[in-house]
Amino acid sequence: MSELRTNVSLTIAEDAAKTNALIAYGLMVLGMFTGLFWFIGVVWAFVKRDEAQGTMFADHYDNIISTFWWTLGLSIVGFILALFIVGYFLLFAVWIWSIYRVIKGLARITSNKPYCS
């Protein structure tokens, strides 16, 4: 069904949910280079998540939040394992994985599609 909605105008709630998710994704992109904006992006997603419930964009908020927590957890493990060199590989893999998740989210939301379909 989401494939059919790409040419249909969005409701006010869907438009607001899309805009707020785009803001969170944008902040996360900046955060990949500065760190601080990564946290601001996930806080924005947490604050705006309830407003998106019931829209086709609700799962983008789940993606943003889960990407943040998995990245944080695996980065902590990577920093600990950096003492044994393997942590550097884990940190690099986590960075690439998080870039993939954010880019996939941006690609889908700009096409008016849910994150998972």
Contact map, one row per residue, 1 for C-alpha under 8 A:
111110000000000000000000000000000000000000000000000000000000000000000000000000000000000000000000000000000000000000000
111111000000000000000000000000000000000000000000000000010000000000000000000000000000000000000000000000000000000111001
111111000000000000000000000000000000000000000000000000000000000000000000000000000000000000000000000000000000000010000
111111110000000000000000000000000000000000000000000000000000000000000000000000000000000000000000000000000000000000000
111111111000000000000000000000000000000000000000000000000000000000000000000000000000000000000000000000000000000100000
011111111000000000000000000000000000000000000000000000000000000000000000000000000000000000000000000000000000001110000
000111111000000000000000000000000000000000000000000000000000000000000000000000000000000000000000000000000000000000000
000111111100000000000000000000000000000000000000000000000000000000000000000000000000000000000000000000000000000000000
000011111110000000000000000000000000000000000000000000000000000000000000000000000000000000000000000000000000000000000
000000011111111000000000000000000000000000000000000000000000000000000000000000000000000000000000000000000000000000000
000000001111111000000000000000000000000000000000000000000000000000000000000000000000000000000000000000000000000000000
000000000111111100000000000000000000000000000000000000000000000000000000000000000000000000000000000000000000000000000
000000000111111110000000000000000000000000000000001100100000000000000000000000000000000000000000000000000000000000000
000000000111111111000000000000000000000000000000000100111000000000000000000000000000000000000000000000000000000000000
000000000111111111100000000000000000000000000000000000000000000000000000000000000000000000000000000000000000000000000
000000000001111111110000000000000000000000000000000100000000000000000000000000000000000000000000000000000000000000000
000000000000111111111000000000000000000000000001001100101100000000000000000000000000000000000000000000000000000000000
000000000000011111111100000000000000000000000000000000001000000000000000000000000000000000000000000000000000100000000
000000000000001111111110000000000000000000000000000000000000000000000000000000000000000000000000000000000000000000000
000000000000000111111111000000000000000000011001000000000000000000000000000000000000000000000000000000000000000000000
000000000000000011111111100000000000000000001000000000001001100000000000000000000000000000000000000000000000000000000
000000000000000001111111110000000000000000000000000000000000000000000000000000000000000000000000000000000100100000000
000000000000000000111111111000000000000010000000000000000000000000000000000000000000000000000000000000000000000000000
000000000000000000011111111100000000000111011000000000000000000100000000000000000000000000000000000000000000000000000
000000000000000000001111111110000000000010000000000000000000000100000000000000000000000000000000000001001100000000000
000000000000000000000111111111000000000010000000000000000000000000000000000000000000000000000000000000000000000000000
000000000000000000000011111111100000110110000000000000000000000000000000000000000000000000000000000000000000000000000
000000000000000000000001111111110000111111000000000000000000000000000000000000000000000000000000000001000000000000000
000000000000000000000000111111111000010000000000000000000000000000000000000000000000000000000000001001000000000000000
000000000000000000000000011111111110110000000000000000000000000000000000000000000000000000000000000000000000000000000
000000000000000000000000001111111111111010000000000000000000000000000000000000000000000000000000000000000000000000000
000000000000000000000000000111111110110000000000000000000000000000000000000000000000000000000000001000000000000000000
000000000000000000000000000011111110000000000000000000000000000000000000000000000000000000000000000000000000000000000
000000000000000000000000000001111111110000000000000000000000000000000000000000000000000000000000000000000000000000000
000000000000000000000000000001111111111000000000000000000000000000000000000000000000000000000000000000000000000000000
000000000000000000000000000000100111111100000000000000000000000000000000000000000000000000000000000000000000000000000
000000000000000000000000001101110111111110000000000000000000000000000000000000000000000000000000000000000000000000000
000000000000000000000000001111110111111111000000000000000000000000010000000000000000000000000000000000000000000000000
000000000000000000000000000100100011111111100000000000000000000000000000000000000000000000000000000000000000000000000
000000000000000000000001001100000001111111110000000000000000000000000000000000000000000000000000000000000000000000000
000000000000000000000011111100100000111111111000000000000000000000000000000000000000000000000000000000000000000000000
000000000000000000000001000100000000011111111100000000000000000110010000000000000000000000000000000000000000000000000
000000000000000000000000000000000000001111111110000000000000000000000000000000000000000000000000000000000000000000000
000000000000000000010001000000000000000111111111000000000000000000000000000000000000000000000000000000000000000000000
000000000000000000011001000000000000000011111111100000000000100110000000000000000000000000000000000000000000000000000
000000000000000000000000000000000000000001111111110000000000100010000000000000000000000000000000000000000000000000000
000000000000000000000000000000000000000000111111110000000000000000000000000000000000000000000000000000000000000000000
000000000000000010010000000000000000000000011111111100000000000000000000000000000000000000000000000000000000000000000
000000000000000000000000000000000000000000001111111110000100100000000000000000000000000000000000000000000000000000000
000000000000000000000000000000000000000000000111111110000000000000000000000000000000000000000000000000000000000000000
000000000000100010000000000000000000000000000001111110000000000000000000000000000000000000000000000000000000000000000
000000000000110110000000000000000000000000000001111111101100000000000000000000000000000000000000000000000000000000000
000000000000000000000000000000000000000000000000111111100100000000000000000000000000000000000000000000000000000000000
000000000000000000000000000000000000000000000000000111110100000000000000000000000000000000000000000000000000000000000
000000000000110010000000000000000000000000000000000111111100000000000000000000000000000000000000000000000000000000000
010000000000010000000000000000000000000000000000000001111110000000000000000000000000000000000000000000000000000011000
000000000000010011001000000000000000000000000000000100111111100000000000000000000000000000000000000000000000100011100
000000000000000010000000000000000000000000000000100111111111110000000000000000000000000000000000000000000000000001000
000000000000000000000000000000000000000000000000000000011111111000000000000000000000000000000000000000000000000001110
000000000000000000001000000000000000000000000000000000001111111100000000000000000000000000000000000000001000100001100
000000000000000000001000000000000000000000001100100000001111111110000000000000000000000000000000000000000000000000000
000000000000000000000000000000000000000000000000000000000111111111000000000000000000000000000000000000000000000000000
000000000000000000000000000000000000000000000000000000000011111111100000000000000000000000000000000010001000000000100
000000000000000000000001100000000000000001001000000000000001111111110000000000000000000000000000000001000000000000000
000000000000000000000000000000000000000001001100000000000000111111111000000000000000000000000000000000000000000000000
000000000000000000000000000000000000000000000000000000000000011111111100000000000000000000000000000000000000000000000
000000000000000000000000000000000000000000000000000000000000001111111110000000000000000000000000010010000000000000000
000000000000000000000000000000000000010001000000000000000000000111111111000000000000000000000000000000000000000000000
000000000000000000000000000000000000000000000000000000000000000011111111100000000000000000000000000000000000000000000
000000000000000000000000000000000000000000000000000000000000000001111111110000000000000000000000000000000000000000000
000000000000000000000000000000000000000000000000000000000000000000111111111000000000000000000110010000000000000000000
000000000000000000000000000000000000000000000000000000000000000000011111111100000000000000000000000000000000000000000
000000000000000000000000000000000000000000000000000000000000000000001111111110000000000000000000000000000000000000000
000000000000000000000000000000000000000000000000000000000000000000000111111111000000000001100100000000000000000000000
000000000000000000000000000000000000000000000000000000000000000000000011111111100000000001100100000000000000000000000
000000000000000000000000000000000000000000000000000000000000000000000001111111110000000000000000000000000000000000000
000000000000000000000000000000000000000000000000000000000000000000000000111111111000001000000000000000000000000000000
000000000000000000000000000000000000000000000000000000000000000000000000011111111100011111100000000000000000000000000
000000000000000000000000000000000000000000000000000000000000000000000000001111111110001100100000000000000000000000000
000000000000000000000000000000000000000000000000000000000000000000000000000111111110001000000000000000000000000000000
000000000000000000000000000000000000000000000000000000000000000000000000000011111111111100000000000000000000000000000
000000000000000000000000000000000000000000000000000000000000000000000000000001111111111100000000000000000000000000000
000000000000000000000000000000000000000000000000000000000000000000000000000000111111111000000000000000000000000000000
000000000000000000000000000000000000000000000000000000000000000000000000000000001111111000000000000000000000000000000
000000000000000000000000000000000000000000000000000000000000000000000000000000001111111110000000000000000000000000000
000000000000000000000000000000000000000000000000000000000000000000000000000001001111111111000000000000000000000000000
000000000000000000000000000000000000000000000000000000000000000000000000000011111111111111100000000000000000000000000
000000000000000000000000000000000000000000000000000000000000000000000000000001101100111111110000000000000000000000000
000000000000000000000000000000000000000000000000000000000000000000000000000001000000111111111000000000000000000000000
000000000000000000000000000000000000000000000000000000000000000000000000011001000000011111111100000000000000000000000
000000000000000000000000000000000000000000000000000000000000000000000000011001100000001111111110000000000000000000000
000000000000000000000000000000000000000000000000000000000000000000000000000000000000000111111111000000000000000000000
000000000000000000000000000000000000000000000000000000000000000000000000000000000000000011111111100000000000000000000
000000000000000000000000000000000000000000000000000000000000000000000010011000000000000001111111110000000000000000000
000000000000000000000000000000000000000000000000000000000000000000000010000000000000000000111111111000000000000000000
000000000000000000000000000000000000000000000000000000000000000000000000000000000000000000011111111100000000000000000
000000000000000000000000000000000000000000000000000000000000000000000000000000000000000000001111111110000000000000000
000000000000000000000000000000000000000000000000000000000000000000100010000000000000000000000111111111000000000000000
000000000000000000000000000010010000000000000000000000000000000000000000000000000000000000000011111111100000000000000
000000000000000000000000000000000000000000000000000000000000000000000000000000000000000000000001111111110000000000000
000000000000000000000000000000000000000000000000000000000000001000100000000000000000000000000000111111111000000000000
000000000000000000000000100110000000000000000000000000000000000100000000000000000000000000000000011111111100000000000
000000000000000000000000000000000000000000000000000000000000000000000000000000000000000000000000001111111110000000000
000000000000000000000000000000000000000000000000000000000000000000000000000000000000000000000000000111111111000000100
000000000000000000000000100000000000000000000000000000000001001000000000000000000000000000000000000011111111100000100
000000000000000000000100100000000000000000000000000000000000000000000000000000000000000000000000000001111111110000000
000000000000000000000000000000000000000000000000000000000000000000000000000000000000000000000000000000111111111000000
000000000000000000000000000000000000000000000000000000000000000000000000000000000000000000000000000000011111111111100
000000000000000001000100000000000000000000000000000000001001000000000000000000000000000000000000000000001111111111100
000000000000000000000000000000000000000000000000000000000000000000000000000000000000000000000000000000000111111110000
000001000000000000000000000000000000000000000000000000000000000000000000000000000000000000000000000000000011111110000
010011000000000000000000000000000000000000000000000000000000000000000000000000000000000000000000000000000001111111000
011001000000000000000000000000000000000000000000000000011000000000000000000000000000000000000000000000000001111111101
010000000000000000000000000000000000000000000000000000011111000000000000000000000000000000000000000000000001100111111
000000000000000000000000000000000000000000000000000000001011001000000000000000000000000000000000000000011001100011111
000000000000000000000000000000000000000000000000000000000010000000000000000000000000000000000000000000000000000001111
010000000000000000000000000000000000000000000000000000000000000000000000000000000000000000000000000000000000000011111
